[in-house]
Each structure stands twice: as C-alpha cells, then as structure tokens.
Amino acid sequence: MNNLFHSARLKLTAFYFAVLVVFCLVLTFGVRAFTDHELDKGNLAQRGIAHRVFQQYFDQGDTDPPQYQTFGGERYFVNNQAKEADLTRQRLNRDFLLMDMGLLAIGAIASYWFAGRTLRPIEEAHEEQKRFTSDASHELRTPLASMKLENEVFLRQKNFSEKDARELIGSNLEEVDRLEKLASNLLALNRYENTVVSHEPVSLEELVKDAVSQVQRHKAAKKTKFSQTIAPAAVDVNRESMVELLTILLDNAVKYGPKDGLVEIAGTFKTDGYTLTVRDHGAGIPDEDLPHVFERMYRGDKARSSKVPGHGIGLSLAQQIASANEATLTAANAEDGGAVFTLTLR
C-alpha cells in the first residue's frame, strides 16, 4: 500500500509540475512579447527624436537640403540602435532562461512536497480505516472462535446432561449478545458520522434520569452509586441520541470505577454553554492514552482493558453523537483521581 501512495504522489507531483511548466511558459512568452513591444516603441520614439535633431541641424546650417539625404548620421544612429536592441533581447532571453530554470527546479521540489501534503490526510484516513477494519475483524472472530471451540468440545462428549447443554447455550447466547452489541455500535458509528441530527428542547434532568435507569439494569452497576447535581435546564438536542451518549459515559464510568464506587454527574451553566460532567473514582486514564480515547477500537492499557468487557467503540460513538448534536466532548483526569468526561452543550 505504501508503494501505491508513493506512485500516487509521483503522479500528483508530475501534474503539479506540468501546471507549473505551462504557467512559466505562458508567463515567459507573455512578458517577452510585452518587452519586445515596449522596446520597439522606445526605439521608434528615439529615432523620431534623432530625426528631428538632425533635421534641425541641417535647417540651421549652411548645408543644402540635398546633402541631408546623403548624410550618414541618422543611418548610423539607427544601425547602432538596432545592434543594442539585439544585444538587449539576447540578455533578456538569457535572463528569462535562467529564471525559468530556477523556478522549475524550486517548483519540482515544491510540487513533490505539496503532493505529499495533499495525500497525507487520505493516507492517514486509509491507515485508520485499515486499523479499524483489522480490529473489528478481530473483535468479530473472537466470539465466533469461542463459540466454535465450546461447541466442538461439547460435541466430543459422549454423555452430557441437560445442565451441561443449558450452560453451553447460555455461553453461546453471551457471545451472540457481544456480537449483536458490536454490530449495533458499528451501525451507529456509520449513522452518526458526519451528520447533524434533528433537535428539540429536552429537559437535561430527564435525559440523565433515563441514562442512569438504563445503566442500572446491568449487573455491573448494581452496587454503584450515582450522585446527581444538575442545574435545571432545557437543552436543544436529539433526545434518543443524547440518552445513548450519556449511557455510554455512565457505562464507561461503571466499568473503570470501583465495583461499589461512586459515579458523579454534575451539570452547570458556564459562559460557553451548559456543561455536563461524568466522573468516576477509578484509576483514571494514563496520560499517553488521553489523546486516543475517542479513536475507534482504541482500548489503551492492554492489561487493564483485557479485564474489562467492551470493543473500544463506545467513546468513539459518544464523540460522534456529540458532534451530531453540535456539542463537544472531552476527557481528562481529576486531580484527586478518576476520569472526567465533559460534555458542553451550546
């Protein structure tokens, strides 16, 4: 793939360079024609002045008019003027050639640089898409491989009880749930990407209440306490998507916080809009992972993330939902521990 982008860069460089060559040729011949025109005009004007000077000289002198016609002074002036004009044109041709060669040399380097700069976002997007596809494929294969292995082991057993069958079916259903959640998140990523959803005034307290209610249905959140300090406000957002965003943030806080810990939800008015924060009291986000937490399939500390269920899509989806609602979502660490996600609604 690197060869493909290198080839594309060379082709784009050639295109930029061809445009520069055409521009230099048009500019050179245009300026050259304009210079010749002005030079000819100047020569004619000088010849007119010289003619009047010679005419005045003979009119005031004792020389008879016929002798003026045979006098070689004016012809000498014209010949020398023509020689000087030819020399000037030669110098101009040399200067234009040197200038064009310099411009083309600099232009070739600049064309290669601009071609790389033009293709860089495409290359980065391709690499990101490639990584995302690889990670998504891995996430899809893992539960499938687990289901296949469990079923193969089960089928090798000559005798099995109803309890064994139920355990196998239950395990398979868990993997199916993982696959279903992953598929739903992937579809949601595609749905919210580069879109703006319909808005309507919604009570922020109701949004938080609905999100907390959804998270509390999960077993992992049974012992978690949710502290809510929210200034009453009606925000102009899409209700369904905003509940989904808050659910992701709360679910993330439950996963990475203590099992019987506290999740704090605070909403306040600020100069740049209404700010809603979700904070857990876990270990926080490593500094090297902070710039990447909203990237697709990024899970940071492998040792830590391997113990926490998920696919690394939730926060990326939350970021896209925020953008679709014309809001901003940021992540940081609290001074006294824990991660803090800040949603700013305008």
N, C-alpha and C positions, 0 to 999 in steps of 0.2 A: 504493500500500500504506500510505503514511503517513495518507491520508485514512481508510482502513479502521480503523487503530488509533486515530485521533482520534475517529471515530464510536463505536468500542467504548468508548473512555474516557468519552465523554459519557454513553453508556447506563449504564455502570457507576457513574458519578457520580450519575446520576438514581436508580439503585437504592439506593445508599448514602444519598442524601438522603431518599428516601421512607422508608427504615427509620428514619432519624433523626427525621423528622416524626412517624411513628407512635409512636416512643418518647417524644418530647416531649409529644404529646397524652395518651398514657396516663399519663405521669408527672404532667403538669399537672392533669388531671382527678382523678387519684388523690389527689394532695396536697391539691387544692382540696376534695374531698369529706371527707377526713380533717380538714382545718382547720375546715370548717363543723360537723362533728360535735363536735369538741373545743370550738369556740366556743359551740355550743348548750348543751353540758354545763356550761361555765363560767357561762353566763348563768343557767341553771336553778339552779346552786348559789348564785350571788349573790342571786337572787330569794328562795331559801329563807332565806338569812341575813337579808335585808332584812325578810322577812315575820316572822321570829322577833323581830327588833329592834322592829318596830312593835307586835307583839303584846305584847311585854314592857312597852313604853312605856305602852300603854293599860291593861294589867293593874295596873300600879303606880300609875297616876294616878287622879284622881277622875272621869275621863270614863266615862260609862256605855258598856257594850258595844255598844249600837246605834250609837253615834256612830263607832265604829271602822269600821263597814261603810261609812259615808259619808265617811270621811276620805280625802283625795286624795293623801296622801304616798306610799303604796305604788304607786298607779297612776302617779304622776309618775315614780317611780323606774323602773318597768317601761318606760314610754314612752321615757324618755331612754336607757335601756339598749338598746332596740331601735334607736334612731337611731344610737347609737355602733356597734352591731353592723353596721348597714348601711354606715356610713362605713368600717369596718374591712374589710368584704367588697369595697367599691369599691377601696380601696387595694390589697388583695390581688390583685384582678383586673388592676389596672394594673401592679403589680409582676410578676405572672406573665406578662403580655403582653410587657413589656419584656425579661424574662429569656428568654422563648421566641424573641423576635425576634433577640436577641443570639446565642443558641445556634444558631439556624438559619443566621445569617449566617456564624458561625465554622464550622458544620458543612458548609455548602456549599463553602467553601474547602478544608476538611479532606477532604471527600468527593472532590473533584477531585484532590487530592494523593494520597490513598490509591488512587484508581483508576489513576493513572499508575504508582504504585509496584507495584500488583498486576500490571499489564500489562507492566511493564518486562522481567521475565525472559522472558515469552513473545515480546515484540518482539525481544529480543536473540537468543533461540534461532531465531526466524524469520529474522533477518538473517544469522545464522551459517549456517543451512541454505541460505539463498538464495545466499550466497557460495560455500558448499561445492558446491552444485549447478552454479553457474556455472563454478567451477574444474574440477570433474570433467568437465563437458561439454567444456571447452576441452582438457583432457588426452585425452579420447576423440577429439575431432575432429582433433587434431594428427597422430597416426599415421595416421589414416584419410585425411586430406588428403595426407599424404606418399606413402602407397601409391597413391592415385588419380593423383597427379601423375606418379609414376615409371612407372606402367602406361600412362598416356596418352602420355607421351613415347616409351616403348618401342614402343607400337603404331604410332606415326607413322613409325618407321623401316622403310624398305623391306627392308633387309638387316640381319640380326643373326646373330651367331654363337652357338654353344652356350655359350660363356663369358659372353656378354652375358646370355643367358637365366638362367644359373645365378646371376650377380651380382644380377639383378633378383629372382629367387626368394629368394635369401639375404637381400636387403634387406627384402623383404616379410615374411619369417619373423622378422626382428628386430623389426619393427613389431608383428607378431602377438604376439611374446613380451611386448612392452611392454603391449599391451592385455590380455593374459592376466594379467600381474602386477598391473596396475591393478584388474582385475575381482576378482582374488583378495583384494587388500588391502581393497577396498570391502566384499566379503562378510565378511571377517574383522572389519572395524570394526563391522559390524552384529551379528556373532556375539558379540563380547566386550562390547558396550555394555550397561552396567547389569546385568551378570551376575557370578556367582561360580562359578568352575569347580571341579570335584572335585579334592581334594588327596590327595597321598600322600607319604610320606618319600622323598626323592630325594637322591642324592649331588650336591653342588654342583660338585665336580670333574668329574663325568661330564657334567653339563649344559654346562659351559664347553667341555669337550672336543668334544662334539657340535656346538656352535655354531661353534667355530673350524674344525672339519672342513668344515662347510657353506660358510663364508665363503671358505675357501682354494680351493674349487672354481672360484671366479670368477677370470677373467683379471686383474682389477684388483688382486687380493690376492696374486698370485704372489710379488712382491718384498717384501711387507710381513712384518715380524717380529712375532710375538705373544709378549709376555712375560707369564707367568702366575705370580702369587704368591698362592696361595689357601690359607687355613687350612681343613683338612678339616672338613666339616660336612654334616649331613643336614637338608635343609630340607623343610618341608611345603608343596609346591606341585604344580601340574599340570605334568607333565614336558613334554608336547608344546608347550604354550603358552609355557613358560618358555624352552625352546630357541629358539622363534620370537622372543621378546623379545630374548634375548642376540644372536641372529643379526642382528637389526635394528640393535642398538647397535654391534656389531662392523663391520657393513657400512657404517654411517654413519661410523665412525672411519676406515675404509679410504678412503672417498670423499673425505673432507675433510682427510686427512693426507697427508704426502709419499708419492710413489709407492713409494719404497724406505724408508719410515719405520718407526716402531715404534708398536705398539698395546699399552698396558699394561693388564692385567687383574689386579685385586687384590681379595682377599676377607678381611675381618677381622671379629672379634666386637666389638660395641660394646654400650653399655648399653641402647640401644633396639632391639637385634636384630643380625642379621648384615648387614653392608654389603658390597656388591659394586660396584666402580668400574671403568669402562671409559674409558680416556683415550687421546686421540691427540695428536700433536705438530704439528698444523696451525696455522692462523691463529686458531683459536678462534671463538667466537660473538660477533658485535657486541652491545654492551650493549643497544641498542634492540630486538634480536631475541630476547634471552633470555626475556622474558615470553611469547613467542608460539611458541616452538619446538615445543610439543606441540599446537598448533592444526592442524586438518585443512587440508591443501593449502597450508600456510604454508611458504615457502621463503626468506624473508629477503632478503638481498642479491641482487638480480636478476642483476647482472653476474656474481656468483660462482656462483649457483645454476644459471644457464643453461649453464655449462660442466660441471655435474655431473649425471649422469643420475638420474632419480627423479621422483616425483609429489608429494612433500610429505605423504605419508600415513604413512610408516614410523614416525616418532616419535609421532604421534598414536595409532597402533595399539599401539606399545610401552607408552604410558601407560595405555591401556585394558586391556591384558593384565596390567600391574602391578596395577591396581585389581581385576581379576577374581581375582587371586591374593592379594588383601588385602595388597599391598605398596605402597611409594611409590617414585616415580621422579622425580629432579630433575636439572637441568642447570646447569652452572657453567663458569667458565673457570679453568684452573690459573694460578697466579701467574707461572710461567715459560713460559707459552704452551700452547696446546692446549685442547680442550674436554674436560670431565669429566662423565660421566653416572653418577649414584649410585643404585643400587637397594638399598633397605632392606627386608629380609625379617624378619618378626617370628615 
